[in-house]
């Protein structure tokens, strides 16, 4: 009998370091790469790996994410095991405490263990919903089975200086995890390493191990709310077989060379840089691989259009991504990522910018090194990212890397 694999995507993060992009949406719902949302990449990884039974665990500011998944991520109703279902915090396990949000990654799954039971899962793939990457989860699952692991953690090498942002693990020669530290200070790492093996926040659990560990944590005195901080150290202490899966060996159909691209777009600068990666001639993260399609919510926008061809009034774009319904009307777009239904009017210059849907750039405007959220009308002659004092006077955030952020529905 075929073993049953259940996918769970943790998509409840607030994404506070991405504010103001997360002022009205959760981090997984933030637009990325012209037409996608961040969560689309985790969903595509499951679908392309033939995992079709997926729960998406949501919490903070979930309306935008809910609408996106309900509009664009639906199977038919004929096969009951093909579903993508949103799961808000429902307090199933804590009635005696009153209303309780998900208090961490492990608690989110613990509150929904009945879904694992109802599905009859043999394995549960618990993945983060807020990173940009491609992953053949079937290959990781084969590794999990072959090593008879109770838990498999997807691992990625990072500079030791970055260890305070990730879970860090130590392994033996067979890849078995011998120690796990959640976000350690780099100065505390033994041996002063230059590189450490970090967790990507993606796990495969054998069902029995998952249920045992979560139930034990719930009965204990400690607050066992997170996988990295609580569950994984407990599993190692109790003798579970915890294996590290090497993400760099993950094979992607249609992709030559190793699979090295994984980005945690948790800050505005990291988010901007990841978008800018996409506009190079041969980007490391390929959106155009037909053997690994990247789906998103379908929208019936008209084609992108370029109009005017005079000496100084020419609709043109270079090294950029543009989505449907966008009109470059006598302006120039360079090294930028533009969403849907954007209008760039004559004599305007947009360079090094990420612009979300429904934005209008007035004539003679100049935008540089900026992120413009949805539904903003930029008046003629406006400069953004050119003069720091002008940007500060309008109340725009500016990152350490010098990127200016215009919030959603901003009124000039």
C-alpha positions as CSV (number, residue, x, y, z in Angstrom):
1,X,0.0,0.0,0.0
2,X,1.3,3.4,-0.9
3,X,2.5,5.4,2.1
4,X,0.6,8.6,2.7
5,X,2.4,12.0,2.9
6,X,0.7,15.1,4.3
7,X,2.1,18.5,3.6
8,X,1.8,21.3,6.2
9,X,3.0,24.9,5.4
10,X,3.6,27.2,8.3
11,X,2.3,30.5,6.9
12,X,1.4,32.5,10.0
13,X,4.4,34.7,10.4
14,X,4.0,38.4,11.1
15,X,7.1,39.4,9.1
16,X,7.8,42.4,11.3
17,X,11.2,43.1,9.7
18,X,9.4,43.5,6.3
19,X,7.2,46.3,7.7
20,X,5.6,48.3,6.1
21,X,5.1,45.6,3.4
22,X,3.5,43.5,6.2
23,X,1.4,46.3,7.6
24,X,-1.7,44.8,6.1
25,X,-0.6,41.3,5.1
26,X,1.4,38.4,6.5
27,X,4.9,37.7,5.2
28,X,4.0,34.7,3.0
29,X,1.4,37.0,1.3
30,X,4.0,39.6,0.2
31,X,4.2,39.9,-3.6
32,X,7.5,38.7,-5.2
33,X,8.9,38.5,-8.7
34,X,6.3,40.5,-10.5
35,X,3.3,38.1,-10.3
36,X,3.9,35.7,-7.4
37,X,3.4,35.7,-3.6
38,X,6.2,34.4,-1.3
39,X,4.0,31.4,-0.3
40,X,3.7,30.3,-4.0
41,X,7.2,28.8,-3.9
42,X,6.5,26.4,-1.0
43,X,3.2,25.4,-2.7
44,X,4.9,24.7,-6.0
45,X,7.6,22.7,-4.3
46,X,4.9,20.4,-2.9
47,X,2.8,20.2,-6.1
48,X,5.9,19.5,-8.3
49,X,6.9,16.8,-5.8
50,X,3.5,15.1,-6.2
51,X,2.4,16.0,-2.7
52,X,-1.2,17.0,-3.3
53,X,-2.6,17.0,0.3
54,X,-1.7,20.3,1.9
55,X,-2.8,22.3,4.9
56,X,-1.7,25.9,5.1
57,X,-1.6,27.1,8.7
58,X,-2.4,30.8,8.9
59,X,-2.6,33.3,11.7
60,X,-1.6,37.0,11.5
61,X,-3.2,39.4,9.0
62,X,-4.4,36.4,6.9
63,X,-7.0,38.0,4.7
64,X,-4.7,38.8,1.7
65,X,-3.2,35.3,1.9
66,X,-6.6,33.7,2.2
67,X,-7.9,35.5,-0.9
68,X,-4.8,34.6,-2.9
69,X,-5.1,30.8,-2.1
70,X,-8.8,30.6,-2.4
71,X,-8.7,32.4,-5.8
72,X,-5.7,30.6,-7.3
73,X,-4.9,27.4,-5.6
74,X,-7.8,25.0,-6.0
75,X,-8.0,21.4,-7.1
76,X,-11.2,19.9,-8.3
77,X,-13.6,18.1,-6.0
78,X,-13.4,14.6,-7.6
79,X,-10.4,13.3,-5.7
80,X,-10.7,13.8,-1.9
81,X,-6.9,13.5,-1.3
82,X,-6.2,16.5,-3.6
83,X,-6.7,19.6,-1.5
84,X,-5.0,22.9,-0.4
85,X,-6.9,23.9,2.8
86,X,-6.4,27.0,4.9
87,X,-6.2,26.3,8.7
88,X,-6.6,29.3,11.1
89,X,-5.8,29.0,14.8
90,X,-8.9,27.2,16.2
91,X,-7.9,26.4,19.8
92,X,-8.8,22.7,19.6
93,X,-6.3,21.7,22.2
94,X,-6.5,24.5,24.7
95,X,-10.2,25.0,25.5
96,X,-9.3,25.3,29.2
97,X,-7.1,28.3,28.5
98,X,-9.6,30.3,26.5
99,X,-8.8,31.7,23.0
100,X,-5.2,30.9,22.2
101,X,-3.3,31.8,19.0
102,X,-0.6,29.6,17.6
103,X,2.2,30.3,20.0
104,X,5.0,28.9,17.8
105,X,5.7,26.5,14.9
106,X,5.3,23.4,17.0
107,X,2.2,24.6,18.7
108,X,0.6,25.3,15.3
109,X,1.0,21.7,14.4
110,X,0.1,20.4,17.8
111,X,-3.3,22.3,17.7
112,X,-4.0,20.5,14.5
113,X,-2.8,16.9,15.2
114,X,-6.4,15.8,14.5
115,X,-5.8,16.7,10.8
116,X,-2.8,14.3,10.7
117,X,-5.0,11.6,12.3
118,X,-7.9,12.2,10.0
119,X,-5.7,12.0,6.9
120,X,-4.0,8.8,8.1
121,X,-0.5,10.2,7.3
122,X,2.6,8.0,7.5
123,X,4.8,11.1,7.0
124,X,4.2,14.8,7.6
125,X,6.3,17.3,5.6
126,X,6.3,20.5,7.7
127,X,7.7,23.4,5.6
128,X,8.1,27.1,6.1
129,X,6.0,29.3,3.8
130,X,8.3,32.4,3.7
131,X,11.4,31.5,1.8
132,X,12.3,31.7,-1.9
133,X,13.7,28.4,-3.3
134,X,13.0,25.3,-5.3
135,X,13.0,21.9,-3.7
136,X,12.2,18.4,-4.8
137,X,10.6,17.2,-1.6
138,X,10.3,13.7,-3.0
139,X,14.1,13.3,-2.9
140,X,14.2,14.4,0.7
141,X,11.4,11.9,1.5
142,X,13.4,9.1,-0.1
143,X,16.4,10.1,2.1
144,X,14.1,10.1,5.2
145,X,12.9,6.6,4.4
146,X,16.3,5.2,3.3
147,X,17.9,6.3,6.6
148,X,14.9,5.2,8.7
149,X,14.8,8.7,10.2
150,X,12.3,9.8,12.7
151,X,12.9,13.4,11.7
152,X,14.8,14.8,8.7
153,X,15.9,18.5,8.7
154,X,16.7,20.2,5.4
155,X,20.1,21.8,5.9
156,X,22.0,24.6,4.2
157,X,25.6,25.9,4.8
158,X,25.8,29.5,6.0
159,X,28.6,31.8,7.2
160,X,29.0,31.3,11.0
161,X,28.4,35.1,11.4
162,X,24.8,34.5,10.4
163,X,24.2,31.8,13.0
164,X,22.1,34.0,15.3
165,X,19.3,34.0,12.6
166,X,19.0,30.2,12.2
167,X,19.0,26.9,13.9
168,X,22.5,25.4,13.8
169,X,23.2,21.7,13.8
170,X,26.2,19.4,14.2
171,X,26.3,16.0,12.4
172,X,28.3,12.9,12.3
173,X,29.9,11.3,9.2
174,X,26.6,9.6,8.3
175,X,24.6,12.9,8.5
176,X,22.9,12.1,11.8
177,X,22.3,15.2,13.9
178,X,24.2,15.1,17.2
179,X,23.4,18.6,18.4
180,X,21.0,21.4,17.6
181,X,21.2,25.0,18.7
182,X,18.5,27.5,18.0
183,X,19.9,30.9,16.9
184,X,23.2,30.8,18.8
185,X,25.5,33.7,19.2
186,X,28.4,33.2,16.8
187,X,30.9,33.7,19.6
188,X,29.5,30.7,21.5
189,X,30.1,28.2,18.6
190,X,32.7,25.7,19.4
191,X,35.9,25.6,17.3
192,X,35.3,29.1,15.8
193,X,34.0,27.7,12.4
194,X,33.8,29.8,9.3
195,X,30.7,27.9,8.0
196,X,27.9,26.3,9.9
197,X,25.1,23.9,8.9
198,X,21.8,25.7,9.4
199,X,18.2,24.5,9.3
200,X,16.0,25.8,6.5
201,X,12.9,25.3,8.7
202,X,11.7,22.4,6.6
203,X,11.1,19.0,8.3
204,X,9.9,15.6,7.5
205,X,8.5,13.7,10.5
206,X,7.4,10.1,10.7
207,X,3.9,10.3,12.1
208,X,4.6,8.4,15.3
209,X,7.6,10.6,16.3
210,X,5.7,13.8,15.6
211,X,2.8,12.8,17.8
212,X,4.9,11.5,20.6
213,X,7.1,14.6,20.7
214,X,4.3,17.1,20.5
215,X,2.2,15.3,23.2
216,X,5.3,15.0,25.4
217,X,6.0,18.7,25.0
218,X,2.4,19.6,25.8
219,X,2.5,17.6,29.0
220,X,5.8,19.0,30.2
221,X,6.5,22.0,32.3
222,X,8.5,23.8,29.5
223,X,6.9,25.9,26.8
224,X,7.5,23.5,23.9
225,X,6.1,25.9,21.3
226,X,8.8,25.8,18.6
227,X,10.4,23.0,16.5
228,X,13.9,24.6,16.6
229,X,13.9,25.8,20.1
230,X,12.1,23.0,21.8
231,X,11.1,19.9,19.8
232,X,14.4,19.1,18.0
233,X,16.6,19.3,21.1
234,X,14.0,17.1,22.9
235,X,14.2,14.6,20.1
236,X,17.9,14.4,20.3
237,X,17.9,14.1,24.1
238,X,15.3,11.2,23.9
239,X,17.3,9.3,21.3
240,X,15.2,9.8,18.1
241,X,17.0,9.3,14.8
242,X,17.3,12.9,13.5
243,X,19.0,13.2,10.1
244,X,20.3,16.2,8.2
245,X,19.3,16.3,4.5
246,X,21.8,18.2,2.3
247,X,19.8,20.7,0.3
248,X,22.7,21.3,-2.1
249,X,22.2,17.7,-3.4
250,X,18.5,18.2,-4.1
251,X,17.9,17.5,-7.8
252,X,15.5,19.8,-9.7
253,X,14.2,18.4,-13.1
254,X,15.3,20.6,-16.0
255,X,18.0,22.4,-14.0
256,X,21.7,21.8,-14.6
257,X,24.1,22.0,-11.8
258,X,23.6,21.9,-8.0
259,X,20.5,23.4,-6.4
260,X,22.1,26.2,-4.4
261,X,19.5,28.9,-4.4
262,X,17.7,29.5,-1.1
263,X,16.8,33.0,0.2
264,X,15.3,34.0,3.5
265,X,13.7,37.3,2.5
266,X,13.1,38.4,6.1
267,X,14.4,41.9,5.8
268,X,13.6,44.7,3.3
269,X,17.1,44.7,1.9
270,X,17.2,40.9,1.5
271,X,13.7,41.1,-0.2
272,X,14.8,43.8,-2.6
273,X,18.1,42.0,-3.5
274,X,16.2,38.7,-4.2
275,X,13.9,40.6,-6.6
276,X,16.9,42.2,-8.3
277,X,18.5,38.7,-8.7
278,X,15.7,37.9,-11.1
279,X,16.4,40.6,-13.7
280,X,19.9,39.5,-14.6
281,X,20.6,37.8,-18.0
282,X,21.1,34.4,-16.4
283,X,19.6,34.5,-12.9
284,X,20.5,31.8,-10.4
285,X,16.8,31.4,-9.6
286,X,15.2,30.5,-12.9
287,X,11.5,31.3,-13.4
288,X,11.4,29.8,-16.9
289,X,12.1,26.1,-16.3
290,X,9.2,24.2,-18.0
291,X,10.0,21.0,-16.0
292,X,9.5,22.9,-12.7
293,X,6.6,25.2,-13.4
294,X,5.9,28.0,-10.9
295,X,2.2,28.5,-10.6
296,X,0.3,31.3,-9.0
297,X,-3.2,32.7,-8.8
298,X,-4.4,33.2,-12.4
299,X,-5.5,36.7,-13.3
300,X,-7.0,37.6,-16.7
301,X,-5.0,40.8,-17.3
302,X,-4.4,42.1,-20.8
303,X,-0.9,42.0,-22.3
304,X,1.9,44.3,-21.3
305,X,2.0,47.3,-23.7
306,X,4.8,49.7,-24.7
307,X,3.7,52.9,-26.5
308,X,5.3,56.0,-28.1
309,X,8.5,56.1,-30.1
310,X,9.7,59.6,-30.3
311,X,13.3,60.8,-29.6
312,X,12.7,61.6,-25.9
313,X,9.3,60.0,-25.4
314,X,9.8,56.3,-25.9
315,X,8.0,53.5,-24.0
316,X,10.8,51.0,-23.3
317,X,12.1,48.5,-20.7
318,X,15.5,46.9,-20.1
319,X,16.5,44.0,-17.9
320,X,13.2,44.0,-16.1
321,X,10.2,41.8,-15.3
322,X,6.7,43.1,-16.1
323,X,3.3,41.5,-15.5
324,X,0.0,41.7,-17.4
325,X,-2.0,44.9,-17.8
326,X,1.1,47.1,-17.4
327,X,1.5,50.0,-19.9
328,X,4.9,51.7,-20.4
329,X,3.6,54.9,-22.0
330,X,6.5,56.9,-23.1
331,X,8.6,56.2,-20.0
332,X,11.7,54.0,-19.3
333,X,11.9,51.1,-17.0
334,X,15.4,49.7,-16.2
335,X,16.6,46.9,-13.9
336,X,13.2,46.7,-12.2
337,X,10.4,44.3,-11.2
338,X,6.9,45.5,-12.0
339,X,3.6,43.9,-11.0
340,X,0.2,44.0,-12.7
341,X,-1.7,47.0,-14.1
342,X,1.0,49.6,-13.7
343,X,1.2,52.7,-15.8
344,X,4.5,54.5,-16.3
345,X,3.8,57.8,-18.0
346,X,5.9,59.8,-20.5
347,X,9.4,61.1,-19.6
348,X,9.5,59.1,-16.4
349,X,12.4,56.9,-15.4
350,X,12.0,53.8,-13.1
351,X,15.3,52.2,-12.3
352,X,16.2,49.6,-9.7
353,X,12.7,49.4,-8.3
354,X,10.1,46.8,-7.2
355,X,6.6,48.1,-7.8
356,X,3.5,46.2,-6.8
357,X,0.1,46.1,-8.5
358,X,-2.1,49.1,-9.5
359,X,0.6,51.8,-9.3
360,X,0.6,54.9,-11.5
361,X,3.9,56.8,-12.1
362,X,3.2,60.4,-13.3
363,X,5.0,62.2,-16.0
364,X,8.6,63.4,-15.5
365,X,8.9,61.3,-12.3
366,X,12.1,59.6,-11.3
367,X,12.1,56.4,-9.1
368,X,15.3,54.7,-8.0
369,X,16.2,52.1,-5.4
370,X,12.6,51.9,-4.1
371,X,9.8,49.4,-3.2
372,X,6.4,50.8,-4.0
373,X,3.5,48.9,-2.5
374,X,0.0,48.5,-4.1
375,X,-2.5,51.2,-5.1
376,X,-0.2,54.3,-5.1
377,X,-0.7,57.2,-7.5
378,X,2.6,59.0,-7.9
379,X,2.0,62.6,-9.0
380,X,3.9,64.1,-12.0
381,X,7.4,65.3,-11.3
382,X,7.9,63.2,-8.1
383,X,11.3,61.9,-7.1
384,X,11.6,58.8,-4.9
385,X,14.9,57.4,-3.8
386,X,16.8,60.4,-5.2
387,X,16.9,62.8,-2.2
388,X,16.9,61.4,1.3
389,X,15.5,64.6,2.8
390,X,12.5,64.6,0.4
391,X,11.8,60.9,1.2
392,X,12.1,61.5,5.0
393,X,9.7,64.5,4.7
394,X,7.1,62.2,3.2
395,X,7.6,59.7,6.0
396,X,9.0,56.9,3.8
397,X,11.1,54.2,5.5
398,X,14.7,53.8,4.3
399,X,16.7,50.7,4.9
400,X,20.3,50.3,5.9
401,X,21.0,49.5,2.2
402,X,19.4,52.8,1.1
403,X,16.1,51.3,-0.3
404,X,13.1,53.6,0.1
405,X,9.7,52.0,0.8
406,X,6.4,53.6,-0.1
407,X,3.5,51.9,1.9
408,X,0.3,50.6,0.4
409,X,-2.3,53.2,-0.7
410,X,0.0,56.1,0.2
411,X,-1.5,59.5,-0.7
412,X,0.9,62.2,-1.8
